[in-house]
């Protein structure tokens, strides 16, 4: 009997060793014959993606890839089957309409709703059909006609709350209040009613889980498929929330929509979307509506809040621009509209420069190389390879933006009256072509007009009401350093300001 067991164990051990040997031979063969072998990049990236995964989990992916581009150039191999591209012409070829490059499976892993949504659809035809249903409702004209007054009122309310908190406590965290504002506005559009976070001045369960889920989804997408389900079972609430967020958010969203409909008060943007679906003969069932509203709310809350936080930080860190902006918005008529704000050179220059340097989603946009492969800068990249482009690197290309690390709103001006700052650079067509705070090509962010409306109105209200504001002593370059889990956020997760006495 023991002899039989010994033979069995020996056989099993032999099979394990054989399996390891076969895997090793396959890996060596892959590395020696890989078409990506000739691409610039760290040698380890031919063998494993673990270094890249580590950067993702530690929130440093954009910095890691940017450093690789600085060392190796505009085309860099970052894992055995992934290439990062920062060559402007190649970037345009990847993202142009009907290019053949499709979204990678990463998008489904980040947004695992059970069926494709606009954010994750890889089929370009299906995406085009679905996006057409949303186009009118998210157009600049429709948003102005139906939501500008409400959005403007919410920006006034949140600035008043910031003022009150700063007066009572000595300082106010703008990241916290911008999060309340952006989430309330997004909830109103998606569910027909806000979460009243501005009014209550505190996070509800939805906002708290939303913030955890954004981080958890970005990490989960980089882990082996079997790990996130196990992490959901760990009896530590903070960890479980990171990886169970979608389930809770979907349930919360369903209840919010049910209450809105029951009250006969459906102010959601989906009333217009459903009308469009009927006109176009498309189909959008209640599950589609729920998943799309969930995805759009996630896309429209932390993104705007983080960008607004970095805008305030950047402006208060540059007194000359703070003075120019305060003067410009102070001269507006009391009943100004967003149309008035669209004409303000300093305001819009500051918004664009903030989006260039501190846009909330500066990370990779992974795409799959189509059949036939691709040639980029003299390198052949085979079909099926993932190619990714990140705005963080493109926006810091010194060939496109003069003094790229410098916060310089004047680079967006068409006139010469702001050149007293010493910055005389202007945006070239080449730079405009890869300027991508909201993405590129046919997959550009659906909510771009809403985001710009919020930023214009919120920035104007803040710098009209909080003239002379300054950063609290707790705010440093280190505390505002970017942490990158899908979106970016200040490492300290706060940004406090104090008012002029």
DAKAKA-V627580 format. One record per pair of residues at least 6 apart in sequence whose C-alpha atoms are under 7 Angstrom apart, sorted by the first residue. I is the first residue (numbers start at 1). GAP is how many residues later the second one is. If there is no record, write none. Layout:
i=I gap=GAP
i=I gap=GAP
//
This chain:
i=31 gap=6
i=31 gap=15
i=31 gap=16
i=35 gap=346
i=36 gap=345
i=37 gap=9
i=39 gap=37
i=39 gap=38
i=39 gap=340
i=40 gap=32
i=40 gap=35
i=40 gap=36
i=40 gap=37
i=41 gap=31
i=41 gap=35
i=41 gap=36
i=41 gap=37
i=45 gap=32
i=45 gap=33
i=45 gap=34
i=45 gap=35
i=46 gap=33
i=46 gap=34
i=47 gap=33
i=48 gap=31
i=48 gap=32
i=49 gap=30
i=49 gap=31
i=52 gap=26
i=53 gap=169
i=55 gap=6
i=55 gap=9
i=56 gap=163
i=56 gap=429
i=57 gap=162
i=59 gap=424
i=59 gap=425
i=59 gap=426
i=60 gap=423
i=60 gap=424
i=61 gap=423
i=62 gap=301
i=62 gap=330
i=62 gap=422
i=66 gap=327
i=68 gap=8
i=69 gap=7
i=74 gap=11
i=74 gap=12
i=74 gap=13
i=75 gap=9
i=75 gap=10
i=75 gap=11
i=75 gap=12
i=76 gap=7
i=76 gap=8
i=76 gap=9
i=77 gap=6
i=77 gap=7
i=78 gap=6
i=81 gap=304
i=81 gap=305
i=82 gap=303
i=82 gap=304
i=82 gap=305
i=83 gap=303
i=83 gap=304
i=83 gap=305
i=84 gap=303
i=84 gap=304
i=84 gap=305
i=85 gap=6
i=85 gap=302
i=85 gap=303
i=85 gap=304
i=86 gap=303
i=86 gap=307
i=86 gap=308
i=88 gap=346
i=90 gap=286
i=91 gap=298
i=93 gap=6
i=94 gap=7
i=95 gap=345
i=95 gap=346
i=96 gap=345
i=97 gap=344
i=97 gap=345
i=100 gap=270
i=101 gap=266
i=101 gap=267
i=101 gap=268
i=101 gap=269
i=102 gap=20
i=102 gap=265
i=102 gap=266
i=103 gap=19
i=103 gap=263
i=103 gap=264
i=103 gap=265
i=104 gap=262
i=104 gap=263
i=104 gap=264
i=106 gap=115
i=107 gap=13
i=108 gap=12
i=109 gap=112
i=110 gap=107
i=110 gap=108
i=110 gap=111
i=111 gap=9
i=113 gap=178
i=117 gap=174
i=117 gap=175
i=118 gap=9
i=118 gap=12
i=118 gap=13
i=121 gap=6
i=133 gap=140
i=133 gap=143
i=133 gap=144
i=134 gap=139
i=136 gap=6
i=137 gap=6
i=137 gap=132
i=137 gap=135
i=137 gap=136
i=138 gap=308
i=138 gap=309
i=139 gap=310
i=140 gap=309
i=151 gap=34
i=151 gap=303
i=152 gap=305
i=154 gap=27
i=155 gap=26
i=155 gap=302
i=155 gap=303
i=155 gap=306
i=156 gap=305
i=158 gap=19
i=158 gap=23
i=158 gap=40
i=159 gap=302
i=159 gap=303
i=162 gap=10
i=162 gap=15
i=165 gap=6
i=165 gap=7
i=166 gap=6
i=166 gap=332
i=166 gap=333
i=170 gap=328
i=171 gap=301
i=171 gap=325
i=171 gap=326
i=171 gap=327
i=172 gap=324
i=172 gap=325
i=172 gap=326
i=173 gap=321
i=173 gap=322
i=173 gap=323
i=173 gap=324
i=174 gap=135
i=174 gap=321
i=174 gap=322
i=175 gap=130
i=175 gap=131
i=175 gap=134
i=175 gap=319
i=175 gap=320
i=178 gap=127
i=178 gap=130
i=179 gap=122
i=179 gap=123
i=179 gap=126
i=180 gap=17
i=180 gap=18
i=181 gap=17
i=182 gap=118
i=182 gap=119
i=182 gap=122
i=182 gap=123
i=183 gap=118
i=184 gap=10
i=184 gap=11
i=184 gap=12
i=184 gap=13
i=185 gap=9
i=186 gap=111
i=186 gap=114
i=186 gap=115
i=187 gap=6
i=187 gap=7
i=187 gap=8
i=187 gap=110
i=188 gap=6
i=188 gap=80
i=189 gap=78
i=189 gap=79
i=189 gap=80
i=190 gap=78
i=190 gap=79
i=190 gap=103
i=190 gap=107
i=191 gap=65
i=191 gap=66
i=191 gap=69
i=191 gap=77
i=192 gap=68
i=192 gap=73
i=192 gap=74
i=192 gap=75
i=192 gap=76
i=193 gap=67
i=193 gap=74
i=197 gap=6
i=206 gap=43
i=209 gap=32
i=209 gap=36
i=210 gap=35
i=212 gap=29
i=212 gap=30
i=213 gap=28
i=213 gap=29
i=213 gap=30
i=213 gap=32
i=213 gap=33
i=214 gap=272
i=215 gap=27
i=215 gap=270
i=215 gap=271
i=216 gap=26
i=216 gap=27
i=217 gap=26
i=218 gap=267
i=218 gap=268
i=220 gap=8
i=228 gap=15
i=231 gap=8
i=231 gap=9
i=231 gap=12
i=232 gap=8
i=232 gap=11
i=232 gap=12
i=233 gap=7
i=234 gap=6
i=250 gap=44
i=253 gap=37
i=253 gap=41
i=254 gap=36
i=260 gap=6
i=277 gap=6
i=277 gap=7
i=303 gap=57
i=304 gap=147
i=306 gap=54
i=306 gap=183
i=307 gap=51
i=307 gap=52
i=307 gap=53
i=308 gap=147
i=309 gap=186
i=310 gap=44
i=310 gap=48
i=311 gap=43
i=315 gap=6
i=315 gap=7
i=316 gap=6
i=316 gap=154
i=316 gap=155
i=324 gap=22
i=325 gap=21
i=325 gap=22
i=326 gap=137
i=326 gap=138
i=326 gap=141
i=329 gap=131
i=329 gap=135
i=330 gap=134
i=338 gap=115
i=338 gap=119
i=341 gap=115
i=345 gap=68
i=349 gap=60
i=349 gap=61
i=349 gap=63
i=349 gap=64
i=350 gap=59
i=353 gap=54
i=353 gap=55
i=353 gap=56
i=355 gap=82
i=356 gap=39
i=356 gap=81
i=357 gap=38
i=359 gap=78
i=360 gap=127
i=360 gap=128
i=361 gap=76
i=361 gap=126
i=361 gap=127
i=362 gap=28
i=362 gap=29
i=362 gap=30
i=362 gap=75
i=363 gap=27
i=363 gap=28
i=363 gap=29
i=364 gap=24
i=364 gap=25
i=364 gap=26
i=365 gap=23
i=365 gap=24
i=365 gap=25
i=366 gap=20
i=366 gap=21
i=366 gap=22
i=366 gap=23
i=367 gap=19
i=367 gap=20
i=367 gap=21
i=368 gap=16
i=368 gap=17
i=368 gap=18
i=368 gap=19
i=369 gap=13
i=369 gap=14
i=369 gap=15
i=369 gap=16
i=369 gap=17
i=369 gap=18
i=370 gap=13
i=370 gap=14
i=371 gap=12
i=372 gap=11
i=373 gap=8
i=373 gap=9
i=373 gap=10
i=374 gap=6
i=374 gap=7
i=374 gap=8
i=375 gap=6
i=391 gap=45
i=391 gap=46
i=394 gap=40
i=395 gap=40
i=396 gap=8
i=396 gap=9
i=397 gap=7
i=398 gap=6
i=400 gap=30
i=400 gap=31
i=401 gap=30
i=402 gap=23
i=410 gap=8
i=410 gap=13
i=411 gap=13
i=411 gap=14
i=411 gap=15
i=411 gap=16
i=412 gap=14
i=412 gap=15
i=438 gap=6
i=438 gap=7
i=438 gap=10
i=439 gap=6
i=466 gap=33
i=468 gap=31
i=468 gap=32
i=469 gap=28
i=469 gap=29
i=469 gap=30
i=469 gap=31
i=470 gap=27
i=470 gap=28
i=470 gap=29
i=471 gap=25
i=471 gap=26
i=471 gap=27
i=472 gap=24
i=472 gap=25
i=472 gap=26
i=475 gap=20
i=475 gap=21
i=479 gap=11
i=479 gap=12
i=479 gap=13
i=480 gap=10
i=480 gap=11
i=480 gap=12
i=481 gap=9
i=481 gap=10
i=482 gap=6
i=482 gap=7
i=482 gap=8
i=482 gap=9
i=483 gap=6
i=483 gap=7
i=483 gap=8
//
